[in-house]
Amino acid sequence: MADMILRTTLTSPFGRKSRLAAAVLGLAERIEVVVADMFDDNDSLRLQNPLGKMPTLVLGDGSTLYDSRVIAEYLDHLAGGGRIIPAEPVARFAALKLQAIGDGILDAGVLRRLEALFREAPLRSERWLAYQSGKIGRALDELNAAPPSESDILVGEIAVACGLGFLDFRLGGDNWRASRPRLADWFERFAGRCPGFAETLPR
Ligand SMILES: N[C@@H](CCC(=O)N[C@@H](CS)C(=O)NCC(=O)O)C(=O)O
């Protein structure tokens, strides 16, 4: 039975990070997803998280946790610890660094999307959009040069997969795969082996 609520949309890539983490850790049944609307002034999301951001996890006692990194830590803790965030320092910081690059792709992608959502076409800054695209492109190149693990499913692999899934969902026309075949192959294999991957595809 669910004893926690996750506030997110079914398209949020950061929300997907939490949902994938829960699936990987065998905790999905304990979490009910209650869809949030970041544009609705009256949505309780803003009471649960003053930043009004998704994902936000509401615990059984009504207290809340955010952001996706903190939620990943919490779920890992609930599952016994060291499952998606290793305790051993070398593995731990490698996983957290990989999470940072996956999150960074998402931060840049979300900023690009917000620019399009909040600014009319004539007001959009092409320079800003290109600045964010540069981050995504360089991150993808680095990941292609050294793809994540083929066997582990740690917070880093989860974050990178959510980043790539977001590019496919929101920037479908932008074929990142063509010049990053090693990363594309990694992503395809990850999709096949990661619990919850298909169920959490953005929709
Ligand atoms: N660092 C945060 C980023 C969360 C985030 O940017 N979420 C987006 C949706 S994917 C959001 O809520 N945007 C609304 C806003 O920025 O007001 C995390 O890891 O959870």
The ligand as an SDF file (V2000), in Angstrom:
LIG
                    3D

 20 19  0  0  0  0  0  0  0  0999 V2000
   17.0820   20.2960   -9.1660 N   0  0  0  0  0  0  0  0  0  0  0  0
   15.6970   19.9410   -9.2400 C   0  0  0  0  0  0  0  0  0  0  0  0
   15.1130   20.3900  -10.5680 C   0  0  0  0  0  0  0  0  0  0  0  0
   13.6160   20.1640  -10.6340 C   0  0  0  0  0  0  0  0  0  0  0  0
   12.9630   20.8860  -11.8050 C   0  0  0  0  0  0  0  0  0  0  0  0
   13.5310   21.8040  -12.4300 O   0  0  0  0  0  0  0  0  0  0  0  0
   11.7470   20.4540  -12.1230 N   0  0  0  0  0  0  0  0  0  0  0  0
   10.9790   21.1280  -13.1470 C   0  0  0  0  0  0  0  0  0  0  0  0
   10.0860   20.1440  -13.8780 C   0  0  0  0  0  0  0  0  0  0  0  0
   10.9780   18.9080  -14.7720 S   0  0  0  0  0  0  0  0  0  0  0  0
   10.0540   22.1200  -12.5020 C   0  0  0  0  0  0  0  0  0  0  0  0
    9.4350   21.8030  -11.5100 O   0  0  0  0  0  0  0  0  0  0  0  0
    9.9770   23.3290  -13.0510 N   0  0  0  0  0  0  0  0  0  0  0  0
    9.0810   24.3290  -12.5530 C   0  0  0  0  0  0  0  0  0  0  0  0
    9.7810   25.5490  -12.1040 C   0  0  0  0  0  0  0  0  0  0  0  0
   11.0090   25.6540  -12.2600 O   0  0  0  0  0  0  0  0  0  0  0  0
    9.0950   26.4050  -11.5800 O   0  0  0  0  0  0  0  0  0  0  0  0
   15.5570   18.4250   -9.0400 C   0  0  0  0  0  0  0  0  0  0  0  0
   16.5660   17.7180   -9.1480 O   0  0  0  0  0  0  0  0  0  0  0  0
   14.4630   17.9460   -8.7030 O   0  0  0  0  0  0  0  0  0  0  0  0
  1  2  1  0
  2  3  1  0
  2 18  1  0
  3  4  1  0
  4  5  1  0
  5  6  2  0
  5  7  1  0
  7  8  1  0
  8  9  1  0
  8 11  1  0
  9 10  1  0
 11 12  2  0
 11 13  1  0
 13 14  1  0
 14 15  1  0
 15 16  2  0
 15 17  1  0
 18 19  2  0
 18 20  1  0
M  END
$$$$
